[in-house]
Amino acid sequence: MNPELLTELVSFKMPFGKYKDRLIADLPEPYLVWFSQKGFPKGKLGMLLQTMYEIKLNGLEYLLKPLRS
């Protein structure tokens, strides 16, 4: 896993929708599941959302704790 990608999860904010301005790492799991069913957006945002979905799905949130400031 790319360490820079993990750092972005705790610093990049959701740019739109119900959870606008919330950190990607703080998005609720049901929202990420919804994206996985409907399709992730293209580009960087989609990659971050999909990565966060996989982290939550596999119980790996502990990987982000040391990166939070």
mmCIF file of the N, C-alpha and C atoms, coordinates in Angstrom:
data_MODEL
# 
_entry.id   MODEL 
# 
loop_
_atom_site.group_PDB 
_atom_site.id 
_atom_site.type_symbol 
_atom_site.label_atom_id 
_atom_site.label_alt_id 
_atom_site.label_comp_id 
_atom_site.label_asym_id 
_atom_site.label_entity_id 
_atom_site.label_seq_id 
_atom_site.pdbx_PDB_ins_code 
_atom_site.Cartn_x 
_atom_site.Cartn_y 
_atom_site.Cartn_z 
_atom_site.occupancy 
_atom_site.B_iso_or_equiv 
_atom_site.pdbx_formal_charge 
_atom_site.auth_seq_id 
_atom_site.auth_comp_id 
_atom_site.auth_asym_id 
_atom_site.auth_atom_id 
_atom_site.pdbx_PDB_model_num 
ATOM 1   N N  . MET A 1 1  ? 0.850   -1.190 0.000   1.00 0.00 ? 1  MET A N  1 
ATOM 2   C CA . MET A 1 1  ? 0.000   0.000  0.000   1.00 0.00 ? 1  MET A CA 1 
ATOM 3   C C  . MET A 1 1  ? 0.883   1.237  0.000   1.00 0.00 ? 1  MET A C  1 
ATOM 4   N N  . ASN A 1 2  ? 0.499   2.204  -0.769  1.00 0.00 ? 2  ASN A N  1 
ATOM 5   C CA . ASN A 1 2  ? 1.234   3.455  -0.917  1.00 0.00 ? 2  ASN A CA 1 
ATOM 6   C C  . ASN A 1 2  ? 1.009   4.342  0.317   1.00 0.00 ? 2  ASN A C  1 
ATOM 7   N N  . PRO A 1 3  ? 2.095   4.686  1.059   1.00 0.00 ? 3  PRO A N  1 
ATOM 8   C CA . PRO A 1 3  ? 1.936   5.534  2.256   1.00 0.00 ? 3  PRO A CA 1 
ATOM 9   C C  . PRO A 1 3  ? 1.352   6.914  1.942   1.00 0.00 ? 3  PRO A C  1 
ATOM 10  N N  . GLU A 1 4  ? 1.663   7.449  0.769   1.00 0.00 ? 4  GLU A N  1 
ATOM 11  C CA . GLU A 1 4  ? 1.116   8.757  0.387   1.00 0.00 ? 4  GLU A CA 1 
ATOM 12  C C  . GLU A 1 4  ? -0.399  8.685  0.229   1.00 0.00 ? 4  GLU A C  1 
ATOM 13  N N  . LEU A 1 5  ? -0.878  7.571  -0.271  1.00 0.00 ? 5  LEU A N  1 
ATOM 14  C CA . LEU A 1 5  ? -2.315  7.368  -0.428  1.00 0.00 ? 5  LEU A CA 1 
ATOM 15  C C  . LEU A 1 5  ? -3.003  7.364  0.933   1.00 0.00 ? 5  LEU A C  1 
ATOM 16  N N  . LEU A 1 6  ? -2.399  6.688  1.898   1.00 0.00 ? 6  LEU A N  1 
ATOM 17  C CA . LEU A 1 6  ? -2.970  6.657  3.253   1.00 0.00 ? 6  LEU A CA 1 
ATOM 18  C C  . LEU A 1 6  ? -3.005  8.056  3.857   1.00 0.00 ? 6  LEU A C  1 
ATOM 19  N N  . THR A 1 7  ? -1.956  8.826  3.623   1.00 0.00 ? 7  THR A N  1 
ATOM 20  C CA . THR A 1 7  ? -1.909  10.200 4.133   1.00 0.00 ? 7  THR A CA 1 
ATOM 21  C C  . THR A 1 7  ? -3.023  11.044 3.525   1.00 0.00 ? 7  THR A C  1 
ATOM 22  N N  . GLU A 1 8  ? -3.295  10.832 2.248   1.00 0.00 ? 8  GLU A N  1 
ATOM 23  C CA . GLU A 1 8  ? -4.368  11.591 1.597   1.00 0.00 ? 8  GLU A CA 1 
ATOM 24  C C  . GLU A 1 8  ? -5.740  11.250 2.174   1.00 0.00 ? 8  GLU A C  1 
ATOM 25  N N  . LEU A 1 9  ? -5.929  10.017 2.603   1.00 0.00 ? 9  LEU A N  1 
ATOM 26  C CA . LEU A 1 9  ? -7.219  9.624  3.174   1.00 0.00 ? 9  LEU A CA 1 
ATOM 27  C C  . LEU A 1 9  ? -7.558  10.419 4.436   1.00 0.00 ? 9  LEU A C  1 
ATOM 28  N N  . VAL A 1 10 ? -6.531  10.823 5.172   1.00 0.00 ? 10 VAL A N  1 
ATOM 29  C CA . VAL A 1 10 ? -6.779  11.580 6.411   1.00 0.00 ? 10 VAL A CA 1 
ATOM 30  C C  . VAL A 1 10 ? -6.648  13.087 6.208   1.00 0.00 ? 10 VAL A C  1 
ATOM 31  N N  . SER A 1 11 ? -6.438  13.522 4.961   1.00 0.00 ? 11 SER A N  1 
ATOM 32  C CA . SER A 1 11 ? -6.330  14.969 4.718   1.00 0.00 ? 11 SER A CA 1 
ATOM 33  C C  . SER A 1 11 ? -7.260  15.458 3.605   1.00 0.00 ? 11 SER A C  1 
ATOM 34  N N  . PHE A 1 12 ? -7.713  14.579 2.727   1.00 0.00 ? 12 PHE A N  1 
ATOM 35  C CA . PHE A 1 12 ? -8.551  14.949 1.588   1.00 0.00 ? 12 PHE A CA 1 
ATOM 36  C C  . PHE A 1 12 ? -10.017 14.978 2.023   1.00 0.00 ? 12 PHE A C  1 
ATOM 37  N N  . LYS A 1 13 ? -10.709 16.062 1.693   1.00 0.00 ? 13 LYS A N  1 
ATOM 38  C CA . LYS A 1 13 ? -12.115 16.210 2.080   1.00 0.00 ? 13 LYS A CA 1 
ATOM 39  C C  . LYS A 1 13 ? -13.042 15.877 0.920   1.00 0.00 ? 13 LYS A C  1 
ATOM 40  N N  . MET A 1 14 ? -14.180 15.317 1.273   1.00 0.00 ? 14 MET A N  1 
ATOM 41  C CA . MET A 1 14 ? -15.208 15.002 0.277   1.00 0.00 ? 14 MET A CA 1 
ATOM 42  C C  . MET A 1 14 ? -15.677 16.320 -0.346  1.00 0.00 ? 14 MET A C  1 
ATOM 43  N N  . PRO A 1 15 ? -15.626 16.445 -1.673  1.00 0.00 ? 15 PRO A N  1 
ATOM 44  C CA . PRO A 1 15 ? -15.932 17.730 -2.304  1.00 0.00 ? 15 PRO A CA 1 
ATOM 45  C C  . PRO A 1 15 ? -17.414 18.013 -2.560  1.00 0.00 ? 15 PRO A C  1 
ATOM 46  N N  . PHE A 1 16 ? -18.293 17.037 -2.342  1.00 0.00 ? 16 PHE A N  1 
ATOM 47  C CA . PHE A 1 16 ? -19.705 17.254 -2.657  1.00 0.00 ? 16 PHE A CA 1 
ATOM 48  C C  . PHE A 1 16 ? -20.582 16.330 -1.825  1.00 0.00 ? 16 PHE A C  1 
ATOM 49  N N  . GLY A 1 17 ? -21.876 16.556 -1.922  1.00 0.00 ? 17 GLY A N  1 
ATOM 50  C CA . GLY A 1 17 ? -22.859 15.647 -1.340  1.00 0.00 ? 17 GLY A CA 1 
ATOM 51  C C  . GLY A 1 17 ? -23.133 15.848 0.137   1.00 0.00 ? 17 GLY A C  1 
ATOM 52  N N  . LYS A 1 18 ? -23.814 14.898 0.684   1.00 0.00 ? 18 LYS A N  1 
ATOM 53  C CA . LYS A 1 18 ? -24.254 14.934 2.075   1.00 0.00 ? 18 LYS A CA 1 
ATOM 54  C C  . LYS A 1 18 ? -23.086 15.096 3.042   1.00 0.00 ? 18 LYS A C  1 
ATOM 55  N N  . TYR A 1 19 ? -21.944 14.532 2.698   1.00 0.00 ? 19 TYR A N  1 
ATOM 56  C CA . TYR A 1 19 ? -20.775 14.568 3.580   1.00 0.00 ? 19 TYR A CA 1 
ATOM 57  C C  . TYR A 1 19 ? -19.691 15.512 3.072   1.00 0.00 ? 19 TYR A C  1 
ATOM 58  N N  . LYS A 1 20 ? -20.106 16.550 2.351   1.00 0.00 ? 20 LYS A N  1 
ATOM 59  C CA . LYS A 1 20 ? -19.171 17.553 1.844   1.00 0.00 ? 20 LYS A CA 1 
ATOM 60  C C  . LYS A 1 20 ? -18.324 18.096 2.992   1.00 0.00 ? 20 LYS A C  1 
ATOM 61  N N  . ASP A 1 21 ? -17.039 18.250 2.740   1.00 0.00 ? 21 ASP A N  1 
ATOM 62  C CA . ASP A 1 21 ? -16.050 18.781 3.683   1.00 0.00 ? 21 ASP A CA 1 
ATOM 63  C C  . ASP A 1 21 ? -15.677 17.810 4.803   1.00 0.00 ? 21 ASP A C  1 
ATOM 64  N N  . ARG A 1 22 ? -16.167 16.586 4.768   1.00 0.00 ? 22 ARG A N  1 
ATOM 65  C CA . ARG A 1 22 ? -15.752 15.580 5.747   1.00 0.00 ? 22 ARG A CA 1 
ATOM 66  C C  . ARG A 1 22 ? -14.553 14.830 5.160   1.00 0.00 ? 22 ARG A C  1 
ATOM 67  N N  . LEU A 1 23 ? -13.579 14.517 6.008   1.00 0.00 ? 23 LEU A N  1 
ATOM 68  C CA . LEU A 1 23 ? -12.419 13.767 5.551   1.00 0.00 ? 23 LEU A CA 1 
ATOM 69  C C  . LEU A 1 23 ? -12.845 12.413 5.003   1.00 0.00 ? 23 LEU A C  1 
ATOM 70  N N  . ILE A 1 24 ? -12.173 11.964 3.960   1.00 0.00 ? 24 ILE A N  1 
ATOM 71  C CA . ILE A 1 24 ? -12.489 10.668 3.364   1.00 0.00 ? 24 ILE A CA 1 
ATOM 72  C C  . ILE A 1 24 ? -12.405 9.573  4.429   1.00 0.00 ? 24 ILE A C  1 
ATOM 73  N N  . ALA A 1 25 ? -11.425 9.651  5.300   1.00 0.00 ? 25 ALA A N  1 
ATOM 74  C CA . ALA A 1 25 ? -11.249 8.645  6.350   1.00 0.00 ? 25 ALA A CA 1 
ATOM 75  C C  . ALA A 1 25 ? -12.399 8.638  7.349   1.00 0.00 ? 25 ALA A C  1 
ATOM 76  N N  . ASP A 1 26 ? -13.166 9.712  7.409   1.00 0.00 ? 26 ASP A N  1 
ATOM 77  C CA . ASP A 1 26 ? -14.262 9.817  8.374   1.00 0.00 ? 26 ASP A CA 1 
ATOM 78  C C  . ASP A 1 26 ? -15.639 9.549  7.757   1.00 0.00 ? 26 ASP A C  1 
ATOM 79  N N  . LEU A 1 27 ? -15.670 9.186  6.494   1.00 0.00 ? 27 LEU A N  1 
ATOM 80  C CA . LEU A 1 27 ? -16.960 8.896  5.861   1.00 0.00 ? 27 LEU A CA 1 
ATOM 81  C C  . LEU A 1 27 ? -17.545 7.609  6.444   1.00 0.00 ? 27 LEU A C  1 
ATOM 82  N N  . PRO A 1 28 ? -18.856 7.585  6.666   1.00 0.00 ? 28 PRO A N  1 
ATOM 83  C CA . PRO A 1 28 ? -19.466 6.370  7.220   1.00 0.00 ? 28 PRO A CA 1 
ATOM 84  C C  . PRO A 1 28 ? -19.434 5.210  6.222   1.00 0.00 ? 28 PRO A C  1 
ATOM 85  N N  . GLU A 1 29 ? -19.320 4.025  6.753   1.00 0.00 ? 29 GLU A N  1 
ATOM 86  C CA . GLU A 1 29 ? -19.232 2.836  5.906   1.00 0.00 ? 29 GLU A CA 1 
ATOM 87  C C  . GLU A 1 29 ? -20.428 2.673  4.969   1.00 0.00 ? 29 GLU A C  1 
ATOM 88  N N  . PRO A 1 30 ? -21.671 2.925  5.424   1.00 0.00 ? 30 PRO A N  1 
ATOM 89  C CA . PRO A 1 30 ? -22.799 2.779  4.489   1.00 0.00 ? 30 PRO A CA 1 
ATOM 90  C C  . PRO A 1 30 ? -22.684 3.679  3.247   1.00 0.00 ? 30 PRO A C  1 
ATOM 91  N N  . TYR A 1 31 ? -22.098 4.848  3.401   1.00 0.00 ? 31 TYR A N  1 
ATOM 92  C CA . TYR A 1 31 ? -21.899 5.754  2.266   1.00 0.00 ? 31 TYR A CA 1 
ATOM 93  C C  . TYR A 1 31 ? -20.902 5.143  1.278   1.00 0.00 ? 31 TYR A C  1 
ATOM 94  N N  . LEU A 1 32 ? -19.850 4.548  1.793   1.00 0.00 ? 32 LEU A N  1 
ATOM 95  C CA . LEU A 1 32 ? -18.860 3.901  0.937   1.00 0.00 ? 32 LEU A CA 1 
ATOM 96  C C  . LEU A 1 32 ? -19.437 2.660  0.260   1.00 0.00 ? 32 LEU A C  1 
ATOM 97  N N  . VAL A 1 33 ? -20.273 1.930  0.985   1.00 0.00 ? 33 VAL A N  1 
ATOM 98  C CA . VAL A 1 33 ? -20.944 0.757  0.401   1.00 0.00 ? 33 VAL A CA 1 
ATOM 99  C C  . VAL A 1 33 ? -21.846 1.211  -0.739  1.00 0.00 ? 33 VAL A C  1 
ATOM 100 N N  . TRP A 1 34 ? -22.555 2.317  -0.548  1.00 0.00 ? 34 TRP A N  1 
ATOM 101 C CA . TRP A 1 34 ? -23.423 2.853  -1.592  1.00 0.00 ? 34 TRP A CA 1 
ATOM 102 C C  . TRP A 1 34 ? -22.613 3.144  -2.854  1.00 0.00 ? 34 TRP A C  1 
ATOM 103 N N  . PHE A 1 35 ? -21.459 3.799  -2.685  1.00 0.00 ? 35 PHE A N  1 
ATOM 104 C CA . PHE A 1 35 ? -20.602 4.078  -3.833  1.00 0.00 ? 35 PHE A CA 1 
ATOM 105 C C  . PHE A 1 35 ? -20.148 2.790  -4.503  1.00 0.00 ? 35 PHE A C  1 
ATOM 106 N N  . SER A 1 36 ? -19.829 1.768  -3.695  1.00 0.00 ? 36 SER A N  1 
ATOM 107 C CA . SER A 1 36 ? -19.352 0.510  -4.287  1.00 0.00 ? 36 SER A CA 1 
ATOM 108 C C  . SER A 1 36 ? -20.448 -0.139 -5.128  1.00 0.00 ? 36 SER A C  1 
ATOM 109 N N  . GLN A 1 37 ? -21.697 0.070  -4.751  1.00 0.00 ? 37 GLN A N  1 
ATOM 110 C CA . GLN A 1 37 ? -22.812 -0.504 -5.501  1.00 0.00 ? 37 GLN A CA 1 
ATOM 111 C C  . GLN A 1 37 ? -23.167 0.331  -6.737  1.00 0.00 ? 37 GLN A C  1 
ATOM 112 N N  . LYS A 1 38 ? -23.081 1.633  -6.616  1.00 0.00 ? 38 LYS A N  1 
ATOM 113 C CA . LYS A 1 38 ? -23.460 2.538  -7.711  1.00 0.00 ? 38 LYS A CA 1 
ATOM 114 C C  . LYS A 1 38 ? -22.305 2.843  -8.655  1.00 0.00 ? 38 LYS A C  1 
ATOM 115 N N  . GLY A 1 39 ? -21.088 2.689  -8.161  1.00 0.00 ? 39 GLY A N  1 
ATOM 116 C CA . GLY A 1 39 ? -19.900 3.004  -8.947  1.00 0.00 ? 39 GLY A CA 1 
ATOM 117 C C  . GLY A 1 39 ? -19.155 4.180  -8.349  1.00 0.00 ? 39 GLY A C  1 
ATOM 118 N N  . PHE A 1 40 ? -17.864 4.012  -8.178  1.00 0.00 ? 40 PHE A N  1 
ATOM 119 C CA . PHE A 1 40 ? -17.033 5.089  -7.644  1.00 0.00 ? 40 PHE A CA 1 
ATOM 120 C C  . PHE A 1 40 ? -16.794 6.125  -8.733  1.00 0.00 ? 40 PHE A C  1 
ATOM 121 N N  . PRO A 1 41 ? -16.645 7.396  -8.345  1.00 0.00 ? 41 PRO A N  1 
ATOM 122 C CA . PRO A 1 41 ? -16.329 8.426  -9.343  1.00 0.00 ? 41 PRO A CA 1 
ATOM 123 C C  . PRO A 1 41 ? -14.985 8.128  -10.012 1.00 0.00 ? 41 PRO A C  1 
ATOM 124 N N  . LYS A 1 42 ? -14.760 8.720  -11.135 1.00 0.00 ? 42 LYS A N  1 
ATOM 125 C CA . LYS A 1 42 ? -13.488 8.579  -11.843 1.00 0.00 ? 42 LYS A CA 1 
ATOM 126 C C  . LYS A 1 42 ? -12.421 9.427  -11.155 1.00 0.00 ? 42 LYS A C  1 
ATOM 127 N N  . GLY A 1 43 ? -11.185 9.115  -11.414 1.00 0.00 ? 43 GLY A N  1 
ATOM 128 C CA . GLY A 1 43 ? -10.068 9.933  -10.963 1.00 0.00 ? 43 GLY A CA 1 
ATOM 129 C C  . GLY A 1 43 ? -9.650  9.685  -9.529  1.00 0.00 ? 43 GLY A C  1 
ATOM 130 N N  . LYS A 1 44 ? -8.967  10.697 -8.995  1.00 0.00 ? 44 LYS A N  1 
ATOM 131 C CA . LYS A 1 44 ? -8.377  10.607 -7.661  1.00 0.00 ? 44 LYS A CA 1 
ATOM 132 C C  . LYS A 1 44 ? -9.424  10.363 -6.583  1.00 0.00 ? 44 LYS A C  1 
ATOM 133 N N  . LEU A 1 45 ? -10.542 11.077 -6.648  1.00 0.00 ? 45 LEU A N  1 
ATOM 134 C CA . LEU A 1 45 ? -11.582 10.916 -5.638  1.00 0.00 ? 45 LEU A CA 1 
ATOM 135 C C  . LEU A 1 45 ? -12.088 9.477  -5.616  1.00 0.00 ? 45 LEU A C  1 
ATOM 136 N N  . GLY A 1 46 ? -12.348 8.917  -6.768  1.00 0.00 ? 46 GLY A N  1 
ATOM 137 C CA . GLY A 1 46 ? -12.818 7.546  -6.839  1.00 0.00 ? 46 GLY A CA 1 
ATOM 138 C C  . GLY A 1 46 ? -11.813 6.564  -6.256  1.00 0.00 ? 46 GLY A C  1 
ATOM 139 N N  . MET A 1 47 ? -10.542 6.782  -6.542  1.00 0.00 ? 47 MET A N  1 
ATOM 140 C CA . MET A 1 47 ? -9.493  5.919  -6.014  1.00 0.00 ? 47 MET A CA 1 
ATOM 141 C C  . MET A 1 47 ? -9.441  6.003  -4.491  1.00 0.00 ? 47 MET A C  1 
ATOM 142 N N  . LEU A 1 48 ? -9.568  7.223  -3.960  1.00 0.00 ? 48 LEU A N  1 
ATOM 143 C CA . LEU A 1 48 ? -9.543  7.391  -2.504  1.00 0.00 ? 48 LEU A CA 1 
ATOM 144 C C  . LEU A 1 48 ? -10.758 6.743  -1.852  1.00 0.00 ? 48 LEU A C  1 
ATOM 145 N N  . LEU A 1 49 ? -11.928 6.939  -2.434  1.00 0.00 ? 49 LEU A N  1 
ATOM 146 C CA . LEU A 1 49 ? -13.145 6.338  -1.884  1.00 0.00 ? 49 LEU A CA 1 
ATOM 147 C C  . LEU A 1 49 ? -13.078 4.813  -1.926  1.00 0.00 ? 49 LEU A C  1 
ATOM 148 N N  . GLN A 1 50 ? -12.593 4.283  -3.018  1.00 0.00 ? 50 GLN A N  1 
ATOM 149 C CA . GLN A 1 50 ? -12.488 2.833  -3.146  1.00 0.00 ? 50 GLN A CA 1 
ATOM 150 C C  . GLN A 1 50 ? -11.469 2.265  -2.153  1.00 0.00 ? 50 GLN A C  1 
ATOM 151 N N  . THR A 1 51 ? -10.374 2.965  -1.962  1.00 0.00 ? 51 THR A N  1 
ATOM 152 C CA . THR A 1 51 ? -9.365  2.535  -0.990  1.00 0.00 ? 51 THR A CA 1 
ATOM 153 C C  . THR A 1 51 ? -9.938  2.558  0.420   1.00 0.00 ? 51 THR A C  1 
ATOM 154 N N  . MET A 1 52 ? -10.671 3.621  0.745   1.00 0.00 ? 52 MET A N  1 
ATOM 155 C CA . MET A 1 52 ? -11.265 3.713  2.079   1.00 0.00 ? 52 MET A CA 1 
ATOM 156 C C  . MET A 1 52 ? -12.302 2.624  2.279   1.00 0.00 ? 52 MET A C  1 
ATOM 157 N N  . TYR A 1 53 ? -13.059 2.305  1.258   1.00 0.00 ? 53 TYR A N  1 
ATOM 158 C CA . TYR A 1 53 ? -14.035 1.220  1.310   1.00 0.00 ? 53 TYR A CA 1 
ATOM 159 C C  . TYR A 1 53 ? -13.332 -0.102 1.636   1.00 0.00 ? 53 TYR A C  1 
ATOM 160 N N  . GLU A 1 54 ? -12.242 -0.380 0.961   1.00 0.00 ? 54 GLU A N  1 
ATOM 161 C CA . GLU A 1 54 ? -11.502 -1.625 1.193   1.00 0.00 ? 54 GLU A CA 1 
ATOM 162 C C  . GLU A 1 54 ? -10.908 -1.657 2.601   1.00 0.00 ? 54 GLU A C  1 
ATOM 163 N N  . ILE A 1 55 ? -10.419 -0.523 3.069   1.00 0.00 ? 55 ILE A N  1 
ATOM 164 C CA . ILE A 1 55 ? -9.864  -0.451 4.427   1.00 0.00 ? 55 ILE A CA 1 
ATOM 165 C C  . ILE A 1 55 ? -10.943 -0.763 5.453   1.00 0.00 ? 55 ILE A C  1 
ATOM 166 N N  . LYS A 1 56 ? -12.107 -0.133 5.309   1.00 0.00 ? 56 LYS A N  1 
ATOM 167 C CA . LYS A 1 56 ? -13.194 -0.368 6.273   1.00 0.00 ? 56 LYS A CA 1 
ATOM 168 C C  . LYS A 1 56 ? -13.741 -1.791 6.150   1.00 0.00 ? 56 LYS A C  1 
ATOM 169 N N  . LEU A 1 57 ? -13.867 -2.275 4.938   1.00 0.00 ? 57 LEU A N  1 
ATOM 170 C CA . LEU A 1 57 ? -14.379 -3.618 4.695   1.00 0.00 ? 57 LEU A CA 1 
ATOM 171 C C  . LEU A 1 57 ? -13.514 -4.681 5.379   1.00 0.00 ? 57 LEU A C  1 
ATOM 172 N N  . ASN A 1 58 ? -12.213 -4.449 5.393   1.00 0.00 ? 58 ASN A N  1 
ATOM 173 C CA . ASN A 1 58 ? -11.273 -5.414 5.952   1.00 0.00 ? 58 ASN A CA 1 
ATOM 174 C C  . ASN A 1 58 ? -10.808 -5.083 7.369   1.00 0.00 ? 58 ASN A C  1 
ATOM 175 N N  . GLY A 1 59 ? -11.436 -4.075 7.999   1.00 0.00 ? 59 GLY A N  1 
ATOM 176 C CA . GLY A 1 59 ? -11.102 -3.736 9.383   1.00 0.00 ? 59 GLY A CA 1 
ATOM 177 C C  . GLY A 1 59 ? -9.693  -3.202 9.576   1.00 0.00 ? 59 GLY A C  1 
ATOM 178 N N  . LEU A 1 60 ? -9.220  -2.428 8.622   1.00 0.00 ? 60 LEU A N  1 
ATOM 179 C CA . LEU A 1 60 ? -7.841  -1.918 8.673   1.00 0.00 ? 60 LEU A CA 1 
ATOM 180 C C  . LEU A 1 60 ? -7.741  -0.446 9.063   1.00 0.00 ? 60 LEU A C  1 
ATOM 181 N N  . GLU A 1 61 ? -8.781  0.087  9.684   1.00 0.00 ? 61 GLU A N  1 
ATOM 182 C CA . GLU A 1 61 ? -8.778  1.508  10.044  1.00 0.00 ? 61 GLU A CA 1 
ATOM 183 C C  . GLU A 1 61 ? -7.596  1.884  10.939  1.00 0.00 ? 61 GLU A C  1 
ATOM 184 N N  . TYR A 1 62 ? -7.080  0.912  11.686  1.00 0.00 ? 62 TYR A N  1 
ATOM 185 C CA . TYR A 1 62 ? -5.950  1.170  12.580  1.00 0.00 ? 62 TYR A CA 1 
ATOM 186 C C  . TYR A 1 62 ? -4.723  1.676  11.807  1.00 0.00 ? 62 TYR A C  1 
ATOM 187 N N  . LEU A 1 63 ? -4.635  1.392  10.524  1.00 0.00 ? 63 LEU A N  1 
ATOM 188 C CA . LEU A 1 63 ? -3.517  1.870  9.723   1.00 0.00 ? 63 LEU A CA 1 
ATOM 189 C C  . LEU A 1 63 ? -3.495  3.390  9.613   1.00 0.00 ? 63 LEU A C  1 
ATOM 190 N N  . LEU A 1 64 ? -4.662  4.012  9.764   1.00 0.00 ? 64 LEU A N  1 
ATOM 191 C CA . LEU A 1 64 ? -4.754  5.471  9.601   1.00 0.00 ? 64 LEU A CA 1 
ATOM 192 C C  . LEU A 1 64 ? -4.513  6.231  10.896  1.00 0.00 ? 64 LEU A C  1 
ATOM 193 N N  . LYS A 1 65 ? -4.635  5.564  12.038  1.00 0.00 ? 65 LYS A N  1 
ATOM 194 C CA . LYS A 1 65 ? -4.479  6.262  13.327  1.00 0.00 ? 65 LYS A CA 1 
ATOM 195 C C  . LYS A 1 65 ? -3.171  7.024  13.451  1.00 0.00 ? 65 LYS A C  1 
ATOM 196 N N  . PRO A 1 66 ? -2.024  6.427  13.142  1.00 0.00 ? 66 PRO A N  1 
ATOM 197 C CA . PRO A 1 66 ? -0.769  7.174  13.303  1.00 0.00 ? 66 PRO A CA 1 
ATOM 198 C C  . PRO A 1 66 ? -0.642  8.373  12.352  1.00 0.00 ? 66 PRO A C  1 
ATOM 199 N N  . LEU A 1 67 ? -1.434  8.411  11.310  1.00 0.00 ? 67 LEU A N  1 
ATOM 200 C CA . LEU A 1 67 ? -1.332  9.470  10.309  1.00 0.00 ? 67 LEU A CA 1 
ATOM 201 C C  . LEU A 1 67 ? -2.199  10.678 10.624  1.00 0.00 ? 67 LEU A C  1 
ATOM 202 N N  . ARG A 1 68 ? -3.111  10.524 11.532  1.00 0.00 ? 68 ARG A N  1 
ATOM 203 C CA . ARG A 1 68 ? -3.994  11.652 11.885  1.00 0.00 ? 68 ARG A CA 1 
ATOM 204 C C  . ARG A 1 68 ? -3.207  12.643 12.724  1.00 0.00 ? 68 ARG A C  1 
ATOM 205 N N  . SER A 1 69 ? -3.391  13.926 12.405  1.00 0.00 ? 69 SER A N  1 
ATOM 206 C CA . SER A 1 69 ? -2.634  14.947 13.153  1.00 0.00 ? 69 SER A CA 1 
ATOM 207 C C  . SER A 1 69 ? -3.489  15.675 14.142  1.00 0.00 ? 69 SER A C  1 
# 
